[in-house]
């Protein structure tokens, strides 16, 4: 989400956000590579998890501009 916001909304990425992104991807790698606890991750499952995270981030960031546009149209009418 932070990466999309940086690209779409021209927001800067702080060091804490960069660390959070690294921690999130490390967590995904641990889940994807882990073989303990009776739970196994398939490549398709990991792919769906990543796709889901990217899709919701895309929605949140891109919807900001749409909401702003709708609110300005409502204010005019």
C-alpha positions as CSV (number, residue, x, y, z in Angstrom):
1,X,0.0,0.0,0.0
2,X,2.9,2.3,0.8
3,X,4.5,1.7,-2.5
4,X,1.2,2.4,-4.4
5,X,0.7,5.6,-2.4
6,X,4.2,6.7,-3.1
7,X,3.6,6.2,-6.9
8,X,0.0,7.4,-7.2
9,X,-0.2,10.1,-4.5
10,X,3.4,11.2,-4.6
11,X,3.9,10.5,-0.9
12,X,7.3,10.0,0.5
13,X,8.2,6.6,2.1
14,X,9.7,6.9,5.5
15,X,12.4,4.6,7.0
16,X,9.8,3.1,9.3
17,X,7.6,2.3,6.3
18,X,10.5,0.7,4.4
19,X,11.2,-1.4,7.5
20,X,7.6,-2.4,7.7
21,X,7.6,-3.5,4.0
22,X,10.7,-5.6,4.6
23,X,9.2,-7.2,7.7
24,X,5.9,-8.0,5.8
25,X,7.8,-9.7,2.9
26,X,10.0,-11.5,5.4
27,X,6.8,-12.8,7.1
28,X,5.4,-14.0,3.8
29,X,8.7,-15.8,3.0
30,X,8.5,-17.5,6.5
31,X,5.0,-18.7,5.8
32,X,5.8,-19.8,2.3
33,X,8.9,-21.6,3.2
34,X,7.8,-23.0,6.6
35,X,7.1,-26.7,6.9
36,X,6.2,-27.0,10.6
37,X,3.0,-27.1,12.6
38,X,1.1,-29.3,10.1
39,X,0.4,-26.4,7.8
40,X,1.8,-26.3,4.3
41,X,1.8,-23.5,1.9
42,X,1.4,-24.2,-1.8
43,X,2.7,-21.9,-4.5
44,X,-0.8,-21.2,-5.6
45,X,-1.8,-20.3,-2.0
46,X,1.1,-17.9,-1.6
47,X,0.3,-16.4,-5.0
48,X,-3.3,-15.8,-4.0
49,X,-2.1,-14.2,-0.7
50,X,0.2,-11.8,-2.5
51,X,-2.4,-11.0,-5.1
52,X,-5.0,-10.3,-2.4
53,X,-2.6,-7.9,-0.6
54,X,-1.7,-6.1,-3.8
55,X,-5.4,-5.9,-4.9
56,X,-6.6,-4.3,-1.6
57,X,-3.7,-1.9,-1.6
58,X,-4.5,-0.9,-5.1
59,X,-8.1,-0.4,-4.2
60,X,-7.4,1.8,-1.1
61,X,-4.9,4.0,-2.9
62,X,-6.7,4.5,-6.2
63,X,-10.1,5.0,-4.5
64,X,-8.8,8.1,-2.7
65,X,-8.7,10.0,-6.0
66,X,-12.1,8.7,-7.0
67,X,-13.6,9.8,-3.7
68,X,-12.1,13.2,-4.0
69,X,-13.5,13.6,-7.5
70,X,-17.0,12.5,-6.3
71,X,-16.9,14.8,-3.3
72,X,-16.0,17.8,-5.4
73,X,-18.9,16.9,-7.8
74,X,-21.3,16.7,-4.9
75,X,-20.0,20.0,-3.5
76,X,-20.7,21.7,-6.8
77,X,-24.3,20.5,-7.2
